[in-house]
Amino acid sequence: MDIRGTVELIEDPEKSLPRELSQKYLGEDPPPEPDEVLRLVVRVTPQKISGFSV
């Protein structure tokens, strides 16, 4: 699969996305991370998607 488009990188200093996903799928908070770990949310706006099947 090939996805082409624009990408937006958004800092997540509160690390809210990992916590939100962990709560949704595991029902618990993720293990704590050091403060110096930088989390980014990558949002892709697709402009062209192509794929193949076997």
PEBEL-V695066 format. One line per field, one symbol per residue. ss: DSSP state (H for helix, E for strand, - for the rest). phi: phi as a letter, one per 40 degrees, with the letter a starting at -180 (. if undefined). burial: # if it has 24 or more other ideal C-beta (glycine too) atoms within 12 Angstrom, else .. A space follows every 10 residues. Layout:
# PEBEL-V695066
ss=???
phi=???
burial=???
This chain:
# PEBEL-V695066
ss=-EEEEEEEEE E----HHHHH HHHHHH---- ---------E EEEEEEEEEE ----
phi=.bbbibbbbb cbccfccccc cccccbgacc ccbcccccbb cbbbbcbabb aabc
burial=.......... .......... .......... .......... .......... ....
